[in-house]
Amino acid sequence: MPRSIVHVIPSVAARYGGPSAAVVGMGRAIREAGADVLIVTTDADGPGRLDVPLGTLTTFEGLPAIFFRRQATEAFKWSAPLASWLRAHVAEHDVVHAHAVFSHAPIAAARACRAAGVPYIVRPLGTLDPWSVDRKAWRKRTLLRLGARDALAGAAVMHYTTREEQRLAERGFPDLPPGVVIPLGIDDRCFAVTPSRSPASPYALVLSRLDAKKRIEWIIDAWHHLQTDGLGDWQLVIAGDGHESYVEALRQRAAAGPAAGRIAFKGWVAGDDKLALLRDAGVFVVASHQENFGVAMVEGMAAGVAPVVTPGVNLAQDLEAAGAGWRVEETPAALADGLRRAMRDEAERRERGRRARAFAEQFRWPAVGRQLQDLYERLASSSATRRAAAARAGADASPAL
């Protein structure tokens, strides 16, 4: 069994959404499976910083962690102390799991691992999807030349969270290392939620980081369009946070149409407040340009809330095949029509909600943790075998005394 797994990620602040929560869930799951875990990251938190000790072992969400100062740029999160620590200490660990591609932390981790002969995994977080690569393409091409391409090429394994994420990444980057699909996990508390049979005010739920990638505008416009059909008691609840100017633009858009009184912004929610929102939701809505997994969506499914999704959600085909939600075409009109169908048929919502909960069972963290642990074991064993062979070859080549 591997002794120690290091997770390297640009930041773990809550504002960065699913990746921050996922690395904590992975850490807890593999610790339960018997491995030691360490998170190495920066103090980045948007325009601010996390209130954490720097350069020394601490804990984050109950896991051992070391934070380093983000020294330059929010996008790249450059940190010389983080890179220095990795060069000095990565050889003390068995496997490194790097999260993201176009950031300093995973590039620094890959360089340190290659120098020390430590196997590493890259989880690209959907950033190798063609849609994502085309966003700020000049910046990504530059980073590929400056180290990201080498980081990808040197990985022992690419870690994808859906088959569709792997297919899209390998279409754009055919020379990537071998890939493995291991999904993200879902907090068991979501499965304990008992959906409300008849909430006083039914609502469609958006639970997400508020970012242009998520196409919240489409959902708001669809809701205004549906007002002409009569929404009954239905409301649209948008829970999440993002850049202040973008959130304000969404609020103005919501207030400028006929459904203005039926759209509510809840801000960031977590813990029991999030579970309560999931319990009373009638349907979950995801209209993202690109969503490599969709943790919040699957949490909703675990709570028995079926989603309406666009094709950019990488699980869309799987949940459609399972009858666990509604997959609509990539247009605002199709999104509105899908919502209309979901809202009008309570019996169908309940049936798809039941199937959604069954579909989500595969994403319980203990099962995911076992898959991760098997992967780490294979990599660590293979690395140990290679090092032993190299040592024997070196001894055989030594001149006789």
N, C-alpha and C positions, 0 to 999 in steps of 0.2 A: 504494500500500500504506500502511495506517495506520502512523504513526511510533511511537505509544506507546499501550499498553492498560493501564489501571489496574483491578485487581481489588480491590474493597472487600468485606471479610467481617468479621463480628464477632470471630472468633478462628480461629486455625489449629491450636490444640492438638489432639493426637491423641485426647484423650478425647471430642471432639465428633464423632468418627466420619467418615463418608463425605464431608461437605462440606469438611472440612479437607484430606483427601487429594485431593479432586477439584480444588480450586483450584490445588494444586501441579501436578497432572497437566495441567490446562488451560494453566497458565503455561508449562510446558516444551513442550507441543505447539505453542502459537502462537509461542513463541520459535524453535522449529525451522522454523516456516513463514515466519519472517523479521521478526516484529514485536518491538519492545521491550516488556518486561513489568515491572510494578511491583505488588506486593501491599501494600495498606494495611490494617492491622488493629490489634487490641489485644493486650495481653499476657495476656488472660484464660486461665486454666487451672483451671476449677472453683473450688474454694476457695482455690487458690494462684495463682501467676503464672508465666508463662514467664520463664526466665532469658535475657533479650534486652536489648540496648541500646534506649533509648527516644528517639523523636523525631529519629532520624538514620538515614541510609541504611545498611542492613546486608544480610545474605543469610539466606534461610531455604530449606533444602532446595535450595540452589544457585541460588535466584532472588532478584533484588533485592527488598527489603521494607523497610517502615518500620512500627515498632510504636509504639503509644501506650498510656499507662496507662488501664486500665479503672478508672474512678473510682467507679462506683456500680452496684450490683445485678448479680448473675450473669445474671439473665434478660435484661435490657435492654442490659447492657454499655455504659453511657453513658461517653463520653470526649470532654470538651470540647477537648482538644488535637487529637484526630483530626478533629473537625469544623472546627476553626480551620485546620488544614493543608489540608483539602480546599477550603475557601473561598479560600485563598491560592494554591493550586497546580493545581487541577483544570483550569484553562484551558490549561495547558501540555501537555495530553494530548489525544488524538484521540477516544477512546471509554472510557467507564467501565462496568465489568461489576460490578453490585452483587449480592451473594449474601445471601439472606434478606429478610424483610419486616418482622417485628415485633421489630426490634433498632435500636439507635441508629445504627450504622455505615451501613446502607443508606439510612436516612431522611436522615442528614446528607449522604451522597453525592448523593442525588437533589436536595436543596435546592441544593447547591453547583453541580451540573450545570445546573439550570434557570437559576440566576442567571448562569452563564457561557456558556450556549448550547452546552454540550457534550452530545452524545447519550449516553444511558445505557441499559443493559439491566438488567432485574431477573430474577434466577433465584430463584423463591420457595421452592425446596427442599421442595416438597410442603406448605407451610404454608397454602396456599389450598384444599386438599382439605377438603370439608365435615367430615370426622372431625376433622381438625386444628383447624379454625376453632372447633369446638365445645368444644375443650379450653381451659379458662381463658378462656371467651368474653368475659367482662366486661373482662379486660385487653386483649384484641385489639380489641374495639370501641372502647375508649378510645384505643389507639394509632392506630387508623384515623382517628379524629377529630383526633388530635394530629400527624398528618403522614404516616402510612403510606398512607392513601388517595391523598393528593397525590403521593406517591412512585410509586405504581402508575400513576396517571393520566398522569404526565408521562414515563413510560418510552417510548423509541422502539420497543422490542420486549420482549416477555416471553419468557424462555428456559425452556422445559420440557425435561425429559429423556426423557419418554415421551408418547405420544399420550393415554394415559389420564390422566396428570397434567394435561394441557391441558384435556381434556374436563371433568374434575371442577372445576378452577379456574374455568373459564368458566361452568359451571353455577351456581356460587355468586356469581360476580362477572361478570355479563354485559357490563359496560362496560369490561373490561380492554382495554389496547392489543393490537395484533396479536401473535400468538404464533408462535414457531418451535420445532420439536422438534429438538434436537441432543442425542444421548445423552452420557453420561459415558464415559470411556475406561478401559481395563484395561491394567495393566502387562504388557508382552510376556513377562516371565518366567513369568507364569501359563500361557501357551500352551506353554511349554517343559517343563512338568511332565508326566512320564509316569506315568499312574495305576498304582497297584499292582494286579496281577491277583488276588492272593490274600493280602491282609494277614493277619497272624497273628491279630489281633483286629479284626474289622470294626466300624466305628462310624458312627453318624449324627452329623453335625457342625453345631453352631450356632456361627457366627462373627459376632459382632455387639457393638455397644455394648449393655450390659445396662441396659435401661430398660423401664418398664412398657409403653411403646408396642410393644415387640417381642414381647410375650406369651410370654415364656420359660416362664411358669407353665403354659400350655397344653401346651407340648412336654414338660415334666417330667411333668405328669399323664398325657399320652398314653403316655409311656415306662413309668410305673407300671402303666397299664392293659395294655400289651402284655406285661408280665411274666407275666400269667396265661396267655398263649398260649405262653410259652416263647421266650426271646430268643436261645437258642443262645449263641454267643460275642459277640453284638452288644453294644456299649456306646453310650452317649450322651455325646459330648464337647462341653462348652460352653466356648468360648474368647471372652474379652472381659472388660471391666471396666465398672463403673458406680458409682453412689452406694453407699457402704459398707453402709448399712442395707438397701438393696434387694438387694444381692448376698447378704448374710447371710440374708435371708428366702428367697431362692432355694435356698441351700444347705440350709436347714432343711426346705424343701419336698422337696428331693431325698432327704434322709435319712429322711423320714417315711413312705416307701412301700415296696412290695415290690421295687422295682428299685434300692434305695439303693446297692447295691454295683456297679451298672452305670452310674452317672452320675458323670462326672469333670469338675471345673472346672479349666481350664488358665490362667485369668487372661489378661491382654493378650498377644497374640502379634503379631509383625511379621516382615518380612524372610524369611530362610530358614526360621525356625520356622513361619511361616504357610504357606509353600509346602510344607513337609513334612506339615503337617496336611491340606492339600488333596490331596496326592498319595495318602495312605492312606485317605481318607474313602470310605465306601460310598455315602452320600447326604447332601445338604445340606438343612437344614430352615429355613424362614422362615415364621413365623406372625404377622407384624406386623399391627396394626390398620391401619397405613398405611405404605407403603414406595414413595416416588415413583420410585426406580430400584433400589437394592439392589446397591451396588458389590461387597460381599463375595460375594454370591450369584453375580454374573456372573463374578467371579474364579474361583469354584469351577467354574462352567460351562466357563470357558476351560481349566481343568485337567482337564476331562472328568468332573466330578461333577454329576450331574443333581439338581435340587432338588425337594423337596416343598413346595408353597407354598399359602397361603390367598389369597382374592380381594383382600385389601388390598394385595398386591404388584402394582404397576401394570404390570409386565411379565408377569403371570400368564397372561393370555389369549394373548399372543404366543408364550410358550414352550410353552403347551399346544398351540397350532396347529402348532408346529414339532415336536411330539413330543419336546421336549427336557426334559421333567420331568413332574411330577404336580401338577395343580391340584385341590385338594380344596375341599369346601364349608366355610362359615364356622362350624364347630362343632368342639369337642374330639374328639368321636367320629369325625368325618370325617377329622380329622388323624391320629388313631391308625390308622384303616383305610388311609389313604394310605401311611403309614409301613410298615404290615404288608405291603401289596402290593409296595412297593419292596424291602423287605428279603428277601422270599421268592423273588424271581425274579432271579437273578444275570444271566442272559442279557439280560433286559429292562433291568436297570440299566446294563449295558455298552452296549446299543444306544442308550438314551436319553442316556447319557454322551457317546457319539460325536456324537449330534445336538446336545447342549448345547454341545460344543466348536465345532461348525460354526456354531451360532446366535451364539456369542460373537464370532466373527470380525469382525462389523460394528462392534465396540466397541474396536478397536485405536486407540490414541491418535493415530497419524499421520492416520488418516482423520477422526477427530473434530476434530483441529487444523485440517484444511483446511476443514471446515464452519464452524468458529468464525471462521477468518480471512476466509472469504467474507462472513460476516455483518458483521464489523468493517469490511471494505472498503466494503460497501454503505452502512453508517451513516455512515462518515467521508466518503465521497464526497457523499452527500446533504447532510450538514451543511455541507461546504465550499461546495456549490452555493448553499445557502440564505444562507450568510454573504456570499458574493460578490454575490448578488442584492440583499441588504439594503444592502451597501456602495454598489452602483450607484444604488439608489433614494435613498439618503441624499445622494449626490453630485448627482443630478439635482434634488433638492429644495433644494439650497443656493442662497441668494440670489446673484445676480450682483454682482460687485464694480463 
